[in-house]
Amino acid sequence: MKVQDMQLIAETLPYDSQEARLEFLQGHIQTLEHELNQLNLLEHPCEILAICKEIIAIKEVLGKIAPVTE
């Protein structure tokens, strides 16, 4: 999934608040990370690559919604 697609999803889904949007996206990342942990690199390299790209795209969207301050 492209970053633009994730931005479109994040902007068009109905949310009660920005916090709800952040919670949804963070939950989606956790789900993807769980799926990632179940895969074997030798048997599922394409799936692993796709999940990693999706996680990166979501994190970029999260950074635009709520920039990380350190």
C-alpha positions in Angstrom: 0.0 0.0 0.0 1.4 3.4 -0.9 1.8 6.3 1.5 -0.8 8.3 -0.5 -3.3 5.4 -0.1 -2.7 5.4 3.7 -3.1 9.1 3.9 -6.4 8.9 2.0 -7.6 6.2 4.3 -6.6 8.2 7.4 -8.2 11.3 6.1 -11.5 9.8 4.9 -12.4 7.3 7.7 -14.9 8.8 10.1 -13.3 9.4 13.5 -14.7 11.0 16.6 -11.3 12.7 17.3 -7.7 12.8 16.3 -7.0 10.5 19.2 -9.4 7.9 17.8 -7.6 8.2 14.4 -4.2 7.7 16.2 -5.5 4.8 18.2 -6.9 3.1 15.0 -3.6 3.4 13.2 -1.5 2.3 16.1 -3.8 -0.7 16.5 -3.4 -1.5 12.9 0.4 -1.4 13.3 0.2 -3.9 16.2 -1.9 -6.2 14.1 0.5 -6.1 11.2 3.5 -6.7 13.6 1.7 -9.7 15.0 1.2 -11.1 11.5 4.8 -10.4 10.7 6.0 -12.4 13.7 4.1 -15.4 12.4 5.9 -15.5 9.1 9.0 -17.3 8.1 11.5 -15.3 5.9 12.4 -18.3 3.8 8.7 -19.2 3.0 7.1 -15.7 2.9 9.5 -13.1 1.7 7.0 -11.2 -0.4 4.4 -11.1 2.4 7.0 -9.8 4.8 8.1 -7.1 2.4 4.5 -6.0 1.9 3.7 -5.9 5.6 6.9 -3.9 6.3 6.0 -1.4 3.6 2.5 -1.0 5.0 3.9 -0.4 8.5 6.3 2.2 7.2 3.5 3.9 5.3 1.3 4.0 8.4 4.1 5.4 10.6 4.6 8.2 8.0 0.9 9.0 8.2 1.2 9.0 12.0 4.1 11.3 11.8 2.0 13.8 9.8 -1.0 13.5 12.2 1.0 13.8 15.4 4.7 14.6 14.8 7.0 12.9 17.2 8.8 15.2 19.7 11.8 14.1 21.5 
